[in-house]
Amino acid sequence: MTPELLRPRRLGPGARVAVVAPSGPIPEDRLRAGLDILRGWDLDPVVAPHVLDAHPTLGHLAGTDADRARDLTEAWCDPSVSAVLCARGGYGAQRMVDLVDWTAIRAAGPKVFVGYSDVTALHEAFAVRLGLTTLHGPMVAAAAFLKDARTQESLRATLFEPESVRTLGLETARALVPGRAHGVTLGGCLSLLAAELGTPLARRSARGGLLLLEDTGEEPYRLDRMLTQLLRSGWLDGVAGVGLGSWEECGPYEGVRAVLLDRLGTLGIPVLEQLGFGHHESAPTIPLGLPAVLDTESATLTLDVPALI
């Protein structure tokens, strides 16, 4: 069964937050704009040393794997830091996740961790290796965070007033497969979850959980392949329910929806679509690792407890 995870403490005015770049390179102007938003919330953001690095030969990476892993480890182990926020996704978290000093991070204790997309690999690591709740939320240099007030407010409220955001997702949500389910939230980017299969210390099953899925830039046949891989591996056996977010640049939604219904509709569990989390232009923050109720009649995903204590 998917266990409920340990919740970190909420943030307060003046809290120091570290910004790291575990995946792709960061445009400096977008980073500055994101830091200004955080300062406007009365947070004290500090940028990890290698955030603006570029890998010497691989342009899709923000610095070397070792440096990106060191930034995450050192930020987490800094006792003055209350939260670690990712600057962007892209690709690269899987390359550095096993280089992170998880023993030191466990010893440093629970903190808030925020990101989505490629950062799914780190969400899974924090859940499996540390038993820690994390936030599937906007990244500091991501376009939605910089431009969309609703995206900003969802994260701000989750960080400072988590009891005010117990019902998650957008009002566009609707039933794909009707029903009601209770379980612990998990998931993120479909392509990353499929890529995690068979890797050391990967989650063995989504059994008993409420699986949250989204992705971007994947054609329907590729989404079909990834879902089929999860089905054939047995990873989806016993999952309690599924919540679906955004599928940006995956082609016309009718085609995506047909694949989702074909692959997930056979599980005999409720599926709620169009919750909007992920790569959507207005993306709510979704806690991972907490018990929640998915109800397709009311088209809601509701946490049993606030995301942070």
N, C-alpha and C positions, 0 to 999 in steps of 0.2 A: 504494500500500500504506500501511497505517497504521503510522507509525514508532514505535519505542520512544522514550520521552521521557526527559529529564534528571531524575534523582532528587535531591531536596533532602536535607539532613542531618537525622538524627533529633534529637529533643529530649533534653535532659538536665535534671537537677534544677536548679531556679532559672531555667529559661529564661523569657524574657519573651514572651508571646503577646498579640497585639492582637485585639480583638473588634470586628467591623464589622457594619453592618446594610444590606446592599445592596438589600433588597427591602421587606418589609412592616414595620409598626410593632411595637415590642417592649414587652410588659408588664414593668414594672420589677421586680416581685417575682420573675418567672421568670428574668430576667437575673441578679439577685442570687444566686438559688439555683444557677444554672449556674456563676457565677464562684466560688462556694464549692467546688464540685466540682473545678474546675481548681486552686484553691489547695490542696486536699487532695492533689493529685498533685505538690505542690511546684513548681507553675508560678506565674509572676508575671503575671496577666492585667491588661491595661490596656484601657480602654474608649475607643473612638474618640469624638471630640467630638459627633458628630451621631447616635449610636446611638439615643438616646431621643427624637429629634425626631419631629414629626408634620408631614406636608406641609400647607401652609396651606389647600389646597382639596380635595385628594385623600386621603381618609382611609385608603386602602389602601396608602399609601406612607410609609416612615420618613424623612421629610424630603425635601428637593428632590433632583432627580437630580444636580445639580452637587455638592451637599454629600455625598451618598452616594458618589459617584465620588471626591471629594477625600479622604474618610476612607480609602478603600481604598488610594489612591495614597500618601498620607502614612504610613499604617501600614506598608505594604510597604517604603517607602524609609527608614524609621527603622532605622538600623544596629543598634539594641539589640533589635529584634524578630526572633524566630526563626520565628514562625508567625503566620498570619492566620486566625482562625476566624470563621465567620459566626454571627450571633445567631439568625437564623431565615430562612425562605424567604418564601412568600406570593406576591407579584408585584412586579416592578420592576427586576430585574437587567438585563433587556433595554433598559430605558430609560436606564440609566446606563453600560452596558458600553463604549460608544464615547466616553464622556467621561473614562474612566480614562486617565491618562498612561502608556501602555504603553511608551513609550520610556524614561521614568524607571524604571519597574518592571523592565524588562530590565536597565538599568544597575545596579540595586540587587542583582541576582543572585537565585539560586533560594532560595525559602523554602517552608515547608509551608503549604498552603491547604486548608481543610476546609469542607464544606457539602454540601447536596443539594437536591432539589426545584427551585425556581426558580433556584437557584445553578448549575444545569446550564449556563446561558448563560455563566457565568464560567469553569466548567471547560473549556468549549469554547474560550473566549478564551485561557486560559492554555496550552492544548494547541496551538492553531493559531498564535497570535501569539508565544508564548515557547518552545514546545517543552518544556513543564514538566509533570511528573507532579503530579497533585493527588489529594486523598482525598475520595471520595464517602462522607461520614460525618456523624454527628449534629451538630446545631447547639446552641449554648450554651444557648439559651432554649427549646429544643424539648421537648415533653412526654416523648418516649421517653428523651432524654438525662437528664432530671431524675429519672425514675421507674424506669428499667430498668437494673439492675446489669450485665447482659450487654452492653447497648449501650455503657455507659460503659467496660467493660473492653476491648471490642474496639477502641475508639478509643485508650484509654490504651496498650494493648500495641502498637498500630501506631505510635504516636508515639515510644515509648521503647524497645520491643523488637521491631522489625518482623520480625526473623527468626522470631519465635514465632508469627506469624499469616500463614503462606504459603498455607494452605488456607482458602478464604473461603466465607462463606455459612452457612446454617443446615442442620441435619440433615433438615429437611423436603424438601430438594431431590430432584427426580426427573426422569426423562427425559420430555420432551414429544415430541421427535423424537430417536431414538437416534443415537449417533456420538461421535467424538472430534475435537477441533480445537485447533490452536495459533494464537495471534495476540496482538495487543496490545489490552488492554482500553480501551474507550471507552464513552461513553453517559451515562445518567442518566435524567432525567424525559422520557418519550416526548413529551408535549405541547410541551416546550421544544425538543427536537430537531427536531420538525416545524416549529415556529415559526422556527427558525434558517435554514431553507432559503431561499436566495436573498438572504440578508443579506450585507453586506460582510465579507470575510475569513472567512466560515463554512467549515467543513470541507466539502470537495466530495464526499466519499465515505467510506463505512465499509469499503471494500475491504481485505481481509486482516485485519480486526480481529475481536475478540470483543466483540460489542455487548451492553451491559448495559442493560436497560430496566425501568422501573417507573413508576407514576403513582398519583394519588389523585383521587377525586371525578369521574371520567370514566366515563360510561355506556358499555356495550360498543359501541354504534354509533359513538360518538365515537372510541374506541380504534381501531375498524375504519377510520374516516376518516383518522386520523393515520398508521396503518401503511400504508394504501393510498397516501397521499401520498408516503411514503418509498419505496414500491415503484415508483410511477409516475415519480418523479423520477430513478430510477436510483441513488439514494443507497445502497441495500442491495445493489447489484450487487457480487458477489465477497466479501461478508462471510463470514468463516470459521465463525462460530458465534454463538449467542445465549444469554445468561443472563438469566433473568427474575426480578425481585424481587417486591415486594408490589404489590397492586392494591386498596388500602384504599378503601372507599366507592365502588367501581366496580360494585356490584351483586353478586349471587351469583357465586361463582367459576366455576361451571360455564359460565355465559354468557360470562365473560371468557375462560376457557380455550378455548372454542369459537372465539372470534375469533382468539386468538393462534395456535391450530393452523391455522385456515383461511388466515391471512395469512402466517405464517412457515413453515408446513409445506411450502409450495410451493418454498422456496428450495433444498431438497436438502442442508441442513446440520444439524448437531446443535443441538438446543435443550434447555436445561436450565431447568426451572421451579421456582418456590417456593424460591429462594435467600434470600429474606427481606429483602434490602437495600431501603432506601428509607423509605417511610412506615409500616413495620411497627412493632408495639409493641416488638419486640426486633430492632434493625437493626444488622447487622455493617457495619464500615467496609470499603469496597472501593476499592483504589487504581485510578486511571485513568491509562493511558499506559504500562503495563508488560506484558511478554510473559507469557503464562499458558497453561495447558492446561485446556480444558473437556472433561470426560469424563462422559458420561451413564451409563456402566456403573457407575462408582464414585460417581456423583452428586456430583462435586467440581469446583471451580474452583481451580486451584493456580498460584500465581505462580512464575515461573522464578527470581526474585530477590526479596529483601525490598523493601518499599515505599520505604524510606528508607535512605540510606547511613550 
